[in-house]
Amino acid sequence: MNLDKKKIAVVGFGTMGQALVSALLKDEVVQAESVVATVAHGEGAERLSEATGVRVGTDNVEAVRGADLVLLCVKSKVARR
């Protein structure tokens, strides 16, 4: 599957989200510039962005706006909120 030129939003860039994105980047399925991810707390966003090359923020609505694919990578108890 080639997702080149597709915008990918990852809601929840914790262990699961990072593992998925890491695999997609490693296998060159997507480019880092095409991925936007979110975390619950902004303190770690910059660090994660620098470490992965992925844009990371805290605004889920902004992240999914215009996305071709949304990966929901949060625990079920968080998703219910």
mmCIF file of the N, C-alpha and C atoms, coordinates in Angstrom:
data_MODEL
# 
_entry.id   MODEL 
# 
loop_
_atom_site.group_PDB 
_atom_site.id 
_atom_site.type_symbol 
_atom_site.label_atom_id 
_atom_site.label_alt_id 
_atom_site.label_comp_id 
_atom_site.label_asym_id 
_atom_site.label_entity_id 
_atom_site.label_seq_id 
_atom_site.pdbx_PDB_ins_code 
_atom_site.Cartn_x 
_atom_site.Cartn_y 
_atom_site.Cartn_z 
_atom_site.occupancy 
_atom_site.B_iso_or_equiv 
_atom_site.pdbx_formal_charge 
_atom_site.auth_seq_id 
_atom_site.auth_comp_id 
_atom_site.auth_asym_id 
_atom_site.auth_atom_id 
_atom_site.pdbx_PDB_model_num 
ATOM 1   N N  . MET A 1 1  ? 0.854   -1.177 0.000  1.00 0.00 ? 1  MET A N  1 
ATOM 2   C CA . MET A 1 1  ? 0.000   0.000  0.000  1.00 0.00 ? 1  MET A CA 1 
ATOM 3   C C  . MET A 1 1  ? 0.892   1.229  0.000  1.00 0.00 ? 1  MET A C  1 
ATOM 4   N N  . ASN A 1 2  ? 0.589   2.169  -0.839 1.00 0.00 ? 2  ASN A N  1 
ATOM 5   C CA . ASN A 1 2  ? 1.345   3.403  -0.907 1.00 0.00 ? 2  ASN A CA 1 
ATOM 6   C C  . ASN A 1 2  ? 0.442   4.562  -0.511 1.00 0.00 ? 2  ASN A C  1 
ATOM 7   N N  . LEU A 1 3  ? 0.817   5.235  0.531  1.00 0.00 ? 3  LEU A N  1 
ATOM 8   C CA . LEU A 1 3  ? 0.041   6.376  1.005  1.00 0.00 ? 3  LEU A CA 1 
ATOM 9   C C  . LEU A 1 3  ? 0.748   7.679  0.679  1.00 0.00 ? 3  LEU A C  1 
ATOM 10  N N  . ASP A 1 4  ? 1.652   7.621  -0.290 1.00 0.00 ? 4  ASP A N  1 
ATOM 11  C CA . ASP A 1 4  ? 2.386   8.812  -0.689 1.00 0.00 ? 4  ASP A CA 1 
ATOM 12  C C  . ASP A 1 4  ? 1.416   9.913  -1.083 1.00 0.00 ? 4  ASP A C  1 
ATOM 13  N N  . LYS A 1 5  ? 1.695   11.109 -0.616 1.00 0.00 ? 5  LYS A N  1 
ATOM 14  C CA . LYS A 1 5  ? 0.882   12.295 -0.885 1.00 0.00 ? 5  LYS A CA 1 
ATOM 15  C C  . LYS A 1 5  ? -0.480  12.278 -0.184 1.00 0.00 ? 5  LYS A C  1 
ATOM 16  N N  . LYS A 1 6  ? -0.661  11.390 0.761  1.00 0.00 ? 6  LYS A N  1 
ATOM 17  C CA . LYS A 1 6  ? -1.883  11.363 1.566  1.00 0.00 ? 6  LYS A CA 1 
ATOM 18  C C  . LYS A 1 6  ? -1.575  11.962 2.924  1.00 0.00 ? 6  LYS A C  1 
ATOM 19  N N  . LYS A 1 7  ? -2.514  12.740 3.460  1.00 0.00 ? 7  LYS A N  1 
ATOM 20  C CA . LYS A 1 7  ? -2.337  13.295 4.801  1.00 0.00 ? 7  LYS A CA 1 
ATOM 21  C C  . LYS A 1 7  ? -2.820  12.271 5.812  1.00 0.00 ? 7  LYS A C  1 
ATOM 22  N N  . ILE A 1 8  ? -1.950  11.937 6.746  1.00 0.00 ? 8  ILE A N  1 
ATOM 23  C CA . ILE A 1 8  ? -2.256  10.953 7.785  1.00 0.00 ? 8  ILE A CA 1 
ATOM 24  C C  . ILE A 1 8  ? -2.313  11.681 9.123  1.00 0.00 ? 8  ILE A C  1 
ATOM 25  N N  . ALA A 1 9  ? -3.401  11.513 9.850  1.00 0.00 ? 9  ALA A N  1 
ATOM 26  C CA . ALA A 1 9  ? -3.537  12.078 11.192 1.00 0.00 ? 9  ALA A CA 1 
ATOM 27  C C  . ALA A 1 9  ? -3.500  10.934 12.200 1.00 0.00 ? 9  ALA A C  1 
ATOM 28  N N  . VAL A 1 10 ? -2.707  11.115 13.238 1.00 0.00 ? 10 VAL A N  1 
ATOM 29  C CA . VAL A 1 10 ? -2.598  10.115 14.298 1.00 0.00 ? 10 VAL A CA 1 
ATOM 30  C C  . VAL A 1 10 ? -3.050  10.767 15.593 1.00 0.00 ? 10 VAL A C  1 
ATOM 31  N N  . VAL A 1 11 ? -4.222  10.376 16.052 1.00 0.00 ? 11 VAL A N  1 
ATOM 32  C CA . VAL A 1 11 ? -4.757  10.907 17.296 1.00 0.00 ? 11 VAL A CA 1 
ATOM 33  C C  . VAL A 1 11 ? -4.307  9.963  18.411 1.00 0.00 ? 11 VAL A C  1 
ATOM 34  N N  . GLY A 1 12 ? -3.359  10.444 19.196 1.00 0.00 ? 12 GLY A N  1 
ATOM 35  C CA . GLY A 1 12 ? -2.776  9.627  20.255 1.00 0.00 ? 12 GLY A CA 1 
ATOM 36  C C  . GLY A 1 12 ? -1.409  9.133  19.832 1.00 0.00 ? 12 GLY A C  1 
ATOM 37  N N  . PHE A 1 13 ? -0.380  9.929  20.070 1.00 0.00 ? 13 PHE A N  1 
ATOM 38  C CA . PHE A 1 13 ? 0.967   9.592  19.632 1.00 0.00 ? 13 PHE A CA 1 
ATOM 39  C C  . PHE A 1 13 ? 1.779   9.058  20.802 1.00 0.00 ? 13 PHE A C  1 
ATOM 40  N N  . GLY A 1 14 ? 1.155   8.095  21.499 1.00 0.00 ? 14 GLY A N  1 
ATOM 41  C CA . GLY A 1 14 ? 1.848   7.399  22.587 1.00 0.00 ? 14 GLY A CA 1 
ATOM 42  C C  . GLY A 1 14 ? 2.543   6.171  22.029 1.00 0.00 ? 14 GLY A C  1 
ATOM 43  N N  . THR A 1 15 ? 2.619   5.136  22.819 1.00 0.00 ? 15 THR A N  1 
ATOM 44  C CA . THR A 1 15 ? 3.322   3.917  22.419 1.00 0.00 ? 15 THR A CA 1 
ATOM 45  C C  . THR A 1 15 ? 2.759   3.326  21.135 1.00 0.00 ? 15 THR A C  1 
ATOM 46  N N  . MET A 1 16 ? 1.455   3.176  21.066 1.00 0.00 ? 16 MET A N  1 
ATOM 47  C CA . MET A 1 16 ? 0.828   2.568  19.887 1.00 0.00 ? 16 MET A CA 1 
ATOM 48  C C  . MET A 1 16 ? 0.973   3.460  18.656 1.00 0.00 ? 16 MET A C  1 
ATOM 49  N N  . GLY A 1 17 ? 0.666   4.728  18.790 1.00 0.00 ? 17 GLY A N  1 
ATOM 50  C CA . GLY A 1 17 ? 0.755   5.649  17.666 1.00 0.00 ? 17 GLY A CA 1 
ATOM 51  C C  . GLY A 1 17 ? 2.174   5.769  17.131 1.00 0.00 ? 17 GLY A C  1 
ATOM 52  N N  . GLN A 1 18 ? 3.138   5.865  18.037 1.00 0.00 ? 18 GLN A N  1 
ATOM 53  C CA . GLN A 1 18 ? 4.530   5.968  17.610 1.00 0.00 ? 18 GLN A CA 1 
ATOM 54  C C  . GLN A 1 18 ? 5.001   4.698  16.915 1.00 0.00 ? 18 GLN A C  1 
ATOM 55  N N  . ALA A 1 19 ? 4.566   3.542  17.401 1.00 0.00 ? 19 ALA A N  1 
ATOM 56  C CA . ALA A 1 19 ? 4.958   2.278  16.773 1.00 0.00 ? 19 ALA A CA 1 
ATOM 57  C C  . ALA A 1 19 ? 4.408   2.182  15.356 1.00 0.00 ? 19 ALA A C  1 
ATOM 58  N N  . LEU A 1 20 ? 3.154   2.560  15.176 1.00 0.00 ? 20 LEU A N  1 
ATOM 59  C CA . LEU A 1 20 ? 2.552   2.521  13.838 1.00 0.00 ? 20 LEU A CA 1 
ATOM 60  C C  . LEU A 1 20 ? 3.256   3.475  12.882 1.00 0.00 ? 20 LEU A C  1 
ATOM 61  N N  . VAL A 1 21 ? 3.459   4.696  13.318 1.00 0.00 ? 21 VAL A N  1 
ATOM 62  C CA . VAL A 1 21 ? 4.107   5.688  12.456 1.00 0.00 ? 21 VAL A CA 1 
ATOM 63  C C  . VAL A 1 21 ? 5.547   5.280  12.162 1.00 0.00 ? 21 VAL A C  1 
ATOM 64  N N  . SER A 1 22 ? 6.252   4.783  13.160 1.00 0.00 ? 22 SER A N  1 
ATOM 65  C CA . SER A 1 22 ? 7.630   4.346  12.963 1.00 0.00 ? 22 SER A CA 1 
ATOM 66  C C  . SER A 1 22 ? 7.710   3.269  11.881 1.00 0.00 ? 22 SER A C  1 
ATOM 67  N N  . ALA A 1 23 ? 6.801   2.314  11.924 1.00 0.00 ? 23 ALA A N  1 
ATOM 68  C CA . ALA A 1 23 ? 6.791   1.246  10.918 1.00 0.00 ? 23 ALA A CA 1 
ATOM 69  C C  . ALA A 1 23 ? 6.462   1.800  9.528  1.00 0.00 ? 23 ALA A C  1 
ATOM 70  N N  . LEU A 1 24 ? 5.505   2.704  9.455  1.00 0.00 ? 24 LEU A N  1 
ATOM 71  C CA . LEU A 1 24 ? 5.138   3.298  8.164  1.00 0.00 ? 24 LEU A CA 1 
ATOM 72  C C  . LEU A 1 24 ? 6.289   4.106  7.577  1.00 0.00 ? 24 LEU A C  1 
ATOM 73  N N  . LEU A 1 25 ? 7.008   4.828  8.428  1.00 0.00 ? 25 LEU A N  1 
ATOM 74  C CA . LEU A 1 25 ? 8.153   5.602  7.965  1.00 0.00 ? 25 LEU A CA 1 
ATOM 75  C C  . LEU A 1 25 ? 9.308   4.690  7.553  1.00 0.00 ? 25 LEU A C  1 
ATOM 76  N N  . LYS A 1 26 ? 9.575   3.679  8.360  1.00 0.00 ? 26 LYS A N  1 
ATOM 77  C CA . LYS A 1 26 ? 10.673  2.747  8.081  1.00 0.00 ? 26 LYS A CA 1 
ATOM 78  C C  . LYS A 1 26 ? 10.465  2.033  6.755  1.00 0.00 ? 26 LYS A C  1 
ATOM 79  N N  . ASP A 1 27 ? 9.239   1.616  6.499  1.00 0.00 ? 27 ASP A N  1 
ATOM 80  C CA . ASP A 1 27 ? 8.918   0.901  5.255  1.00 0.00 ? 27 ASP A CA 1 
ATOM 81  C C  . ASP A 1 27 ? 8.649   1.853  4.090  1.00 0.00 ? 27 ASP A C  1 
ATOM 82  N N  . GLU A 1 28 ? 8.834   3.153  4.340  1.00 0.00 ? 28 GLU A N  1 
ATOM 83  C CA . GLU A 1 28 ? 8.648   4.194  3.330  1.00 0.00 ? 28 GLU A CA 1 
ATOM 84  C C  . GLU A 1 28 ? 7.248   4.186  2.707  1.00 0.00 ? 28 GLU A C  1 
ATOM 85  N N  . VAL A 1 29 ? 6.275   3.849  3.531  1.00 0.00 ? 29 VAL A N  1 
ATOM 86  C CA . VAL A 1 29 ? 4.876   3.889  3.107  1.00 0.00 ? 29 VAL A CA 1 
ATOM 87  C C  . VAL A 1 29 ? 4.380   5.324  3.115  1.00 0.00 ? 29 VAL A C  1 
ATOM 88  N N  . VAL A 1 30 ? 4.886   6.114  4.053  1.00 0.00 ? 30 VAL A N  1 
ATOM 89  C CA . VAL A 1 30 ? 4.549   7.539  4.155  1.00 0.00 ? 30 VAL A CA 1 
ATOM 90  C C  . VAL A 1 30 ? 5.832   8.327  4.398  1.00 0.00 ? 30 VAL A C  1 
ATOM 91  N N  . GLN A 1 31 ? 5.753   9.613  4.166  1.00 0.00 ? 31 GLN A N  1 
ATOM 92  C CA . GLN A 1 31 ? 6.841   10.535 4.480  1.00 0.00 ? 31 GLN A CA 1 
ATOM 93  C C  . GLN A 1 31 ? 6.456   11.281 5.751  1.00 0.00 ? 31 GLN A C  1 
ATOM 94  N N  . ALA A 1 32 ? 7.421   11.643 6.553  1.00 0.00 ? 32 ALA A N  1 
ATOM 95  C CA . ALA A 1 32 ? 7.154   12.335 7.815  1.00 0.00 ? 32 ALA A CA 1 
ATOM 96  C C  . ALA A 1 32 ? 6.353   13.616 7.604  1.00 0.00 ? 32 ALA A C  1 
ATOM 97  N N  . GLU A 1 33 ? 6.585   14.303 6.497  1.00 0.00 ? 33 GLU A N  1 
ATOM 98  C CA . GLU A 1 33 ? 5.880   15.556 6.214  1.00 0.00 ? 33 GLU A CA 1 
ATOM 99  C C  . GLU A 1 33 ? 4.381   15.360 6.026  1.00 0.00 ? 33 GLU A C  1 
ATOM 100 N N  . SER A 1 34 ? 3.961   14.128 5.742  1.00 0.00 ? 34 SER A N  1 
ATOM 101 C CA . SER A 1 34 ? 2.549   13.828 5.496  1.00 0.00 ? 34 SER A CA 1 
ATOM 102 C C  . SER A 1 34 ? 1.790   13.450 6.755  1.00 0.00 ? 34 SER A C  1 
ATOM 103 N N  . VAL A 1 35 ? 2.501   13.351 7.876  1.00 0.00 ? 35 VAL A N  1 
ATOM 104 C CA . VAL A 1 35 ? 1.902   12.864 9.117  1.00 0.00 ? 35 VAL A CA 1 
ATOM 105 C C  . VAL A 1 35 ? 1.758   14.003 10.126 1.00 0.00 ? 35 VAL A C  1 
ATOM 106 N N  . VAL A 1 36 ? 0.579   14.080 10.734 1.00 0.00 ? 36 VAL A N  1 
ATOM 107 C CA . VAL A 1 36 ? 0.317   14.996 11.838 1.00 0.00 ? 36 VAL A CA 1 
ATOM 108 C C  . VAL A 1 36 ? -0.173  14.145 12.994 1.00 0.00 ? 36 VAL A C  1 
ATOM 109 N N  . ALA A 1 37 ? 0.399   14.331 14.165 1.00 0.00 ? 37 ALA A N  1 
ATOM 110 C CA . ALA A 1 37 ? 0.015   13.525 15.323 1.00 0.00 ? 37 ALA A CA 1 
ATOM 111 C C  . ALA A 1 37 ? -0.353  14.427 16.488 1.00 0.00 ? 37 ALA A C  1 
ATOM 112 N N  . THR A 1 38 ? -1.124  13.877 17.412 1.00 0.00 ? 38 THR A N  1 
ATOM 113 C CA . THR A 1 38 ? -1.506  14.644 18.595 1.00 0.00 ? 38 THR A CA 1 
ATOM 114 C C  . THR A 1 38 ? -1.184  13.873 19.874 1.00 0.00 ? 38 THR A C  1 
ATOM 115 N N  . VAL A 1 39 ? -0.923  14.662 20.907 1.00 0.00 ? 39 VAL A N  1 
ATOM 116 C CA . VAL A 1 39 ? -0.709  14.135 22.249 1.00 0.00 ? 39 VAL A CA 1 
ATOM 117 C C  . VAL A 1 39 ? -1.620  14.909 23.194 1.00 0.00 ? 39 VAL A C  1 
ATOM 118 N N  . ALA A 1 40 ? -1.850  14.357 24.361 1.00 0.00 ? 40 ALA A N  1 
ATOM 119 C CA . ALA A 1 40 ? -2.753  14.994 25.322 1.00 0.00 ? 40 ALA A CA 1 
ATOM 120 C C  . ALA A 1 40 ? -2.136  16.236 25.961 1.00 0.00 ? 40 ALA A C  1 
ATOM 121 N N  . HIS A 1 41 ? -0.832  16.221 26.151 1.00 0.00 ? 41 HIS A N  1 
ATOM 122 C CA . HIS A 1 41 ? -0.159  17.313 26.846 1.00 0.00 ? 41 HIS A CA 1 
ATOM 123 C C  . HIS A 1 41 ? 0.954   17.871 25.980 1.00 0.00 ? 41 HIS A C  1 
ATOM 124 N N  . GLY A 1 42 ? 0.993   19.173 25.838 1.00 0.00 ? 42 GLY A N  1 
ATOM 125 C CA . GLY A 1 42 ? 1.932   19.828 24.946 1.00 0.00 ? 42 GLY A CA 1 
ATOM 126 C C  . GLY A 1 42 ? 3.397   19.723 25.321 1.00 0.00 ? 42 GLY A C  1 
ATOM 127 N N  . GLU A 1 43 ? 3.700   19.389 26.574 1.00 0.00 ? 43 GLU A N  1 
ATOM 128 C CA . GLU A 1 43 ? 5.091   19.359 27.012 1.00 0.00 ? 43 GLU A CA 1 
ATOM 129 C C  . GLU A 1 43 ? 5.942   18.415 26.170 1.00 0.00 ? 43 GLU A C  1 
ATOM 130 N N  . GLY A 1 44 ? 5.391   17.287 25.792 1.00 0.00 ? 44 GLY A N  1 
ATOM 131 C CA . GLY A 1 44 ? 6.166   16.304 25.032 1.00 0.00 ? 44 GLY A CA 1 
ATOM 132 C C  . GLY A 1 44 ? 6.075   16.463 23.534 1.00 0.00 ? 44 GLY A C  1 
ATOM 133 N N  . ALA A 1 45 ? 5.221   17.345 23.059 1.00 0.00 ? 45 ALA A N  1 
ATOM 134 C CA . ALA A 1 45 ? 4.986   17.473 21.619 1.00 0.00 ? 45 ALA A CA 1 
ATOM 135 C C  . ALA A 1 45 ? 6.247   17.864 20.858 1.00 0.00 ? 45 ALA A C  1 
ATOM 136 N N  . GLU A 1 46 ? 6.962   18.861 21.347 1.00 0.00 ? 46 GLU A N  1 
ATOM 137 C CA . GLU A 1 46 ? 8.163   19.313 20.634 1.00 0.00 ? 46 GLU A CA 1 
ATOM 138 C C  . GLU A 1 46 ? 9.234   18.231 20.613 1.00 0.00 ? 46 GLU A C  1 
ATOM 139 N N  . ARG A 1 47 ? 9.413   17.572 21.736 1.00 0.00 ? 47 ARG A N  1 
ATOM 140 C CA . ARG A 1 47 ? 10.411  16.497 21.821 1.00 0.00 ? 47 ARG A CA 1 
ATOM 141 C C  . ARG A 1 47 ? 10.085  15.371 20.840 1.00 0.00 ? 47 ARG A C  1 
ATOM 142 N N  . LEU A 1 48 ? 8.812   14.973 20.798 1.00 0.00 ? 48 LEU A N  1 
ATOM 143 C CA . LEU A 1 48 ? 8.401   13.910 19.882 1.00 0.00 ? 48 LEU A CA 1 
ATOM 144 C C  . LEU A 1 48 ? 8.548   14.338 18.435 1.00 0.00 ? 48 LEU A C  1 
ATOM 145 N N  . SER A 1 49 ? 8.240   15.580 18.158 1.00 0.00 ? 49 SER A N  1 
ATOM 146 C CA . SER A 1 49 ? 8.368   16.090 16.803 1.00 0.00 ? 49 SER A CA 1 
ATOM 147 C C  . SER A 1 49 ? 9.823   16.054 16.347 1.00 0.00 ? 49 SER A C  1 
ATOM 148 N N  . GLU A 1 50 ? 10.716  16.493 17.207 1.00 0.00 ? 50 GLU A N  1 
ATOM 149 C CA . GLU A 1 50 ? 12.142  16.475 16.873 1.00 0.00 ? 50 GLU A CA 1 
ATOM 150 C C  . GLU A 1 50 ? 12.665  15.057 16.699 1.00 0.00 ? 50 GLU A C  1 
ATOM 151 N N  . ALA A 1 51 ? 12.192  14.140 17.527 1.00 0.00 ? 51 ALA A N  1 
ATOM 152 C CA . ALA A 1 51 ? 12.676  12.758 17.488 1.00 0.00 ? 51 ALA A CA 1 
ATOM 153 C C  . ALA A 1 51 ? 12.172  11.987 16.271 1.00 0.00 ? 51 ALA A C  1 
ATOM 154 N N  . THR A 1 52 ? 10.971  12.327 15.803 1.00 0.00 ? 52 THR A N  1 
ATOM 155 C CA . THR A 1 52 ? 10.358  11.538 14.729 1.00 0.00 ? 52 THR A CA 1 
ATOM 156 C C  . THR A 1 52 ? 10.294  12.250 13.380 1.00 0.00 ? 52 THR A C  1 
ATOM 157 N N  . GLY A 1 53 ? 10.395  13.567 13.387 1.00 0.00 ? 53 GLY A N  1 
ATOM 158 C CA . GLY A 1 53 ? 10.234  14.322 12.151 1.00 0.00 ? 53 GLY A CA 1 
ATOM 159 C C  . GLY A 1 53 ? 8.793   14.573 11.783 1.00 0.00 ? 53 GLY A C  1 
ATOM 160 N N  . VAL A 1 54 ? 7.884   14.157 12.648 1.00 0.00 ? 54 VAL A N  1 
ATOM 161 C CA . VAL A 1 54 ? 6.441   14.288 12.435 1.00 0.00 ? 54 VAL A CA 1 
ATOM 162 C C  . VAL A 1 54 ? 5.950   15.538 13.165 1.00 0.00 ? 54 VAL A C  1 
ATOM 163 N N  . ARG A 1 55 ? 5.008   16.272 12.566 1.00 0.00 ? 55 ARG A N  1 
ATOM 164 C CA . ARG A 1 55 ? 4.408   17.408 13.275 1.00 0.00 ? 55 ARG A CA 1 
ATOM 165 C C  . ARG A 1 55 ? 3.542   16.865 14.401 1.00 0.00 ? 55 ARG A C  1 
ATOM 166 N N  . VAL A 1 56 ? 3.764   17.349 15.613 1.00 0.00 ? 56 VAL A N  1 
ATOM 167 C CA . VAL A 1 56 ? 3.026   16.871 16.782 1.00 0.00 ? 56 VAL A CA 1 
ATOM 168 C C  . VAL A 1 56 ? 2.449   18.072 17.514 1.00 0.00 ? 56 VAL A C  1 
ATOM 169 N N  . GLY A 1 57 ? 1.156   17.990 17.822 1.00 0.00 ? 57 GLY A N  1 
ATOM 170 C CA . GLY A 1 57 ? 0.485   19.053 18.559 1.00 0.00 ? 57 GLY A CA 1 
ATOM 171 C C  . GLY A 1 57 ? -0.542  18.479 19.507 1.00 0.00 ? 57 GLY A C  1 
ATOM 172 N N  . THR A 1 58 ? -1.444  19.333 19.981 1.00 0.00 ? 58 THR A N  1 
ATOM 173 C CA . THR A 1 58 ? -2.458  18.885 20.941 1.00 0.00 ? 58 THR A CA 1 
ATOM 174 C C  . THR A 1 58 ? -3.884  19.057 20.428 1.00 0.00 ? 58 THR A C  1 
ATOM 175 N N  . ASP A 1 59 ? -4.070  19.623 19.256 1.00 0.00 ? 59 ASP A N  1 
ATOM 176 C CA . ASP A 1 59 ? -5.407  19.912 18.729 1.00 0.00 ? 59 ASP A CA 1 
ATOM 177 C C  . ASP A 1 59 ? -5.864  18.799 17.788 1.00 0.00 ? 59 ASP A C  1 
ATOM 178 N N  . ASN A 1 60 ? -6.712  17.897 18.303 1.00 0.00 ? 60 ASN A N  1 
ATOM 179 C CA . ASN A 1 60 ? -7.201  16.772 17.506 1.00 0.00 ? 60 ASN A CA 1 
ATOM 180 C C  . ASN A 1 60 ? -8.014  17.230 16.296 1.00 0.00 ? 60 ASN A C  1 
ATOM 181 N N  . VAL A 1 61 ? -8.845  18.232 16.482 1.00 0.00 ? 61 VAL A N  1 
ATOM 182 C CA . VAL A 1 61 ? -9.696  18.711 15.388 1.00 0.00 ? 61 VAL A CA 1 
ATOM 183 C C  . VAL A 1 61 ? -8.835  19.235 14.245 1.00 0.00 ? 61 VAL A C  1 
ATOM 184 N N  . GLU A 1 62 ? -7.842  20.032 14.581 1.00 0.00 ? 62 GLU A N  1 
ATOM 185 C CA . GLU A 1 62 ? -6.947  20.575 13.548 1.00 0.00 ? 62 GLU A CA 1 
ATOM 186 C C  . GLU A 1 62 ? -6.165  19.460 12.857 1.00 0.00 ? 62 GLU A C  1 
ATOM 187 N N  . ALA A 1 63 ? -5.739  18.467 13.616 1.00 0.00 ? 63 ALA A N  1 
ATOM 188 C CA . ALA A 1 63 ? -4.950  17.369 13.054 1.00 0.00 ? 63 ALA A CA 1 
ATOM 189 C C  . ALA A 1 63 ? -5.745  16.567 12.027 1.00 0.00 ? 63 ALA A C  1 
ATOM 190 N N  . VAL A 1 64 ? -7.004  16.310 12.298 1.00 0.00 ? 64 VAL A N  1 
ATOM 191 C CA . VAL A 1 64 ? -7.792  15.465 11.391 1.00 0.00 ? 64 VAL A CA 1 
ATOM 192 C C  . VAL A 1 64 ? -8.419  16.249 10.237 1.00 0.00 ? 64 VAL A C  1 
ATOM 193 N N  . ARG A 1 65 ? -8.420  17.569 10.329 1.00 0.00 ? 65 ARG A N  1 
ATOM 194 C CA . ARG A 1 65 ? -9.006  18.386 9.266  1.00 0.00 ? 65 ARG A CA 1 
ATOM 195 C C  . ARG A 1 65 ? -8.268  18.126 7.951  1.00 0.00 ? 65 ARG A C  1 
ATOM 196 N N  . GLY A 1 66 ? -8.983  17.654 6.968  1.00 0.00 ? 66 GLY A N  1 
ATOM 197 C CA . GLY A 1 66 ? -8.413  17.399 5.649  1.00 0.00 ? 66 GLY A CA 1 
ATOM 198 C C  . GLY A 1 66 ? -7.607  16.117 5.544  1.00 0.00 ? 66 GLY A C  1 
ATOM 199 N N  . ALA A 1 67 ? -7.608  15.302 6.588  1.00 0.00 ? 67 ALA A N  1 
ATOM 200 C CA . ALA A 1 67 ? -6.828  14.056 6.554  1.00 0.00 ? 67 ALA A CA 1 
ATOM 201 C C  . ALA A 1 67 ? -7.475  13.029 5.634  1.00 0.00 ? 67 ALA A C  1 
ATOM 202 N N  . ASP A 1 68 ? -6.640  12.301 4.929  1.00 0.00 ? 68 ASP A N  1 
ATOM 203 C CA . ASP A 1 68 ? -7.109  11.197 4.089  1.00 0.00 ? 68 ASP A CA 1 
ATOM 204 C C  . ASP A 1 68 ? -7.280  9.931  4.912  1.00 0.00 ? 68 ASP A C  1 
ATOM 205 N N  . LEU A 1 69 ? -6.522  9.823  5.993  1.00 0.00 ? 69 LEU A N  1 
ATOM 206 C CA . LEU A 1 69 ? -6.572  8.651  6.862  1.00 0.00 ? 69 LEU A CA 1 
ATOM 207 C C  . LEU A 1 69 ? -6.357  9.113  8.294  1.00 0.00 ? 69 LEU A C  1 
ATOM 208 N N  . VAL A 1 70 ? -7.208  8.655  9.209  1.00 0.00 ? 70 VAL A N  1 
ATOM 209 C CA . VAL A 1 70 ? -7.075  8.984  10.626 1.00 0.00 ? 70 VAL A CA 1 
ATOM 210 C C  . VAL A 1 70 ? -6.835  7.688  11.393 1.00 0.00 ? 70 VAL A C  1 
ATOM 211 N N  . LEU A 1 71 ? -5.750  7.657  12.145 1.00 0.00 ? 71 LEU A N  1 
ATOM 212 C CA . LEU A 1 71 ? -5.452  6.524  13.015 1.00 0.00 ? 71 LEU A CA 1 
ATOM 213 C C  . LEU A 1 71 ? -5.784  6.935  14.436 1.00 0.00 ? 71 LEU A C  1 
ATOM 214 N N  . LEU A 1 72 ? -6.742  6.262  15.038 1.00 0.00 ? 72 LEU A N  1 
ATOM 215 C CA . LEU A 1 72 ? -7.146  6.550  16.415 1.00 0.00 ? 72 LEU A CA 1 
ATOM 216 C C  . LEU A 1 72 ? -6.367  5.613  17.328 1.00 0.00 ? 72 LEU A C  1 
ATOM 217 N N  . CYS A 1 73 ? -5.383  6.158  18.014 1.00 0.00 ? 73 CYS A N  1 
ATOM 218 C CA . CYS A 1 73 ? -4.438  5.349  18.804 1.00 0.00 ? 73 CYS A CA 1 
ATOM 219 C C  . CYS A 1 73 ? -4.514  5.728  20.275 1.00 0.00 ? 73 CYS A C  1 
ATOM 220 N N  . VAL A 1 74 ? -5.707  5.714  20.813 1.00 0.00 ? 74 VAL A N  1 
ATOM 221 C CA . VAL A 1 74 ? -5.908  5.998  22.230 1.00 0.00 ? 74 VAL A CA 1 
ATOM 222 C C  . VAL A 1 74 ? -6.597  4.823  22.891 1.00 0.00 ? 74 VAL A C  1 
ATOM 223 N N  . LYS A 1 75 ? -6.443  4.723  24.181 1.00 0.00 ? 75 LYS A N  1 
ATOM 224 C CA . LYS A 1 75 ? -7.124  3.678  24.929 1.00 0.00 ? 75 LYS A CA 1 
ATOM 225 C C  . LYS A 1 75 ? -8.624  3.908  24.876 1.00 0.00 ? 75 LYS A C  1 
ATOM 226 N N  . SER A 1 76 ? -9.393  2.856  24.951 1.00 0.00 ? 76 SER A N  1 
ATOM 227 C CA . SER A 1 76 ? -10.841 2.971  24.818 1.00 0.00 ? 76 SER A CA 1 
ATOM 228 C C  . SER A 1 76 ? -11.459 3.904  25.858 1.00 0.00 ? 76 SER A C  1 
ATOM 229 N N  . LYS A 1 77 ? -10.928 3.929  27.058 1.00 0.00 ? 77 LYS A N  1 
ATOM 230 C CA . LYS A 1 77 ? -11.494 4.817  28.083 1.00 0.00 ? 77 LYS A CA 1 
ATOM 231 C C  . LYS A 1 77 ? -11.261 6.276  27.717 1.00 0.00 ? 77 LYS A C  1 
ATOM 232 N N  . VAL A 1 78 ? -10.194 6.585  27.004 1.00 0.00 ? 78 VAL A N  1 
ATOM 233 C CA . VAL A 1 78 ? -9.927  7.963  26.560 1.00 0.00 ? 78 VAL A CA 1 
ATOM 234 C C  . VAL A 1 78 ? -10.827 8.305  25.384 1.00 0.00 ? 78 VAL A C  1 
ATOM 235 N N  . ALA A 1 79 ? -11.039 7.361  24.488 1.00 0.00 ? 79 ALA A N  1 
ATOM 236 C CA . ALA A 1 79 ? -11.864 7.608  23.302 1.00 0.00 ? 79 ALA A CA 1 
ATOM 237 C C  . ALA A 1 79 ? -13.302 7.910  23.671 1.00 0.00 ? 79 ALA A C  1 
ATOM 238 N N  . ARG A 1 80 ? -13.780 7.441  24.797 1.00 0.00 ? 80 ARG A N  1 
ATOM 239 C CA . ARG A 1 80 ? -15.166 7.667  25.206 1.00 0.00 ? 80 ARG A CA 1 
ATOM 240 C C  . ARG A 1 80 ? -15.417 9.111  25.618 1.00 0.00 ? 80 ARG A C  1 
ATOM 241 N N  . ARG A 1 81 ? -14.360 9.865  25.928 1.00 0.00 ? 81 ARG A N  1 
ATOM 242 C CA . ARG A 1 81 ? -14.516 11.244 26.391 1.00 0.00 ? 81 ARG A CA 1 
ATOM 243 C C  . ARG A 1 81 ? -14.996 12.145 25.310 1.00 0.00 ? 81 ARG A C  1 
# 
